[in-house]
């Protein structure tokens, strides 16, 4: 799909801001050796991120993406998928659909580690 120059520039800028923020909290690796990876594909007004460790699965991380990053990109959505590459459980542990105005979430609480069960996600 061809995208306009303005949308292309927005996507690149959003991706760079997300990378800088997430790198301040963890390591990036598309091969499961880090804490996250940002999908380098354009989805119309969406940016997809995989969290590959528990390190970033925190309410303040999700809220910051909404409040501080998406306020600059109000037409965009960030999809965060918590994927721990568990061969027994194929579905994600959790996912978040983050827009400037709302956060939709799915959390499989049975698969959360004990230290995360009491966290209150937005």
C-alpha positions in Angstrom: 0.0 0.0 0.0 1.4 3.4 -1.0 1.2 6.0 1.7 1.4 9.7 1.5 4.6 11.5 2.4 2.9 13.1 5.5 1.7 9.8 6.8 5.0 8.2 6.1 6.8 10.9 8.0 4.3 10.6 11.0 4.9 6.8 11.1 8.6 7.2 11.1 8.5 9.9 13.8 6.1 7.8 16.0 8.2 4.7 15.6 11.4 6.7 16.6 9.7 8.2 19.7 8.4 4.8 20.8 11.8 3.2 20.3 13.5 5.9 22.3 11.0 5.6 25.2 11.0 1.8 25.3 14.8 1.6 25.0 15.0 3.7 28.2 13.2 0.8 29.9 14.5 -2.3 28.2 16.4 -3.9 25.3 15.1 -4.1 21.7 15.4 -7.4 19.8 13.3 -8.8 17.0 14.7 -12.3 17.9 13.3 -12.6 21.4 16.6 -11.8 23.1 15.3 -8.5 24.4 12.3 -7.0 26.1 10.5 -5.7 23.0 10.5 -5.2 19.3 8.7 -2.7 17.2 7.2 -4.1 14.0 8.8 -2.3 11.0 5.8 -2.5 8.8 3.3 0.2 8.0 -0.3 -0.6 9.0 -2.6 2.3 8.2 -2.5 4.5 11.3 -1.2 1.7 13.5 2.1 0.8 15.1 2.5 -2.7 16.5 4.9 -3.6 19.3 5.7 -6.9 20.9 6.7 -7.1 24.5 8.8 -10.2 24.8 9.5 -10.1 28.6 7.5 -9.1 31.7 9.9 -6.1 32.2 7.7 -3.7 30.2 4.3 -5.0 31.2 3.5 -2.2 33.6 0.6 0.3 33.8 2.9 3.3 33.7 4.4 2.1 30.4 1.0 1.7 28.8 -0.3 5.0 30.2 2.7 6.9 29.1 2.3 5.7 25.5 -1.3 7.0 25.6 -0.8 10.2 27.5 2.5 11.5 26.3 3.2 9.9 23.0 -0.2 9.6 21.3 -1.1 13.1 22.3 1.2 14.0 19.4 -0.3 11.4 17.1 -4.1 11.6 17.9 -5.1 9.7 14.7 -2.8 6.7 15.4 -3.2 3.5 17.4 -0.5 1.5 19.1 -1.1 -2.2 19.5 1.0 -3.9 22.2 1.1 -7.7 22.2 2.6 -9.5 25.2 4.2 -12.5 23.5 6.4 -14.7 25.6 6.8 -17.3 22.9 5.3 -20.0 25.0 4.9 -23.1 22.8 2.1 -24.5 25.1 0.0 -21.4 25.0 -0.3 -20.0 21.5 -2.5 -17.0 22.4 -0.8 -13.8 23.7 -0.7 -13.3 27.5 -2.1 -9.9 27.0 -2.7 -7.2 24.4 -3.5 -3.5 24.5 -5.0 -1.3 21.8 -4.0 2.2 22.8 -5.4 5.3 21.2 -5.2 8.9 22.5 -8.8 8.6 23.9 -8.9 5.0 25.2 -7.1 1.8 26.1 -8.7 -1.6 25.2 -7.1 -4.5 26.9 -7.1 -8.3 27.1 -5.2 -9.9 30.0 -5.1 -13.6 30.5 -4.8 -13.4 34.3 -4.2 -17.1 34.6 -0.9 -16.7 32.9 0.3 -13.6 34.7 3.2 -14.1 37.1 2.2 -13.6 40.8 4.0 -10.2 41.0 1.9 -8.8 38.2 -1.5 -10.1 39.2 -2.3 -7.1 41.5 -1.3 -4.5 39.0 -4.1 -2.3 37.9 -4.0 -1.7 34.1 -6.0 1.2 32.7 
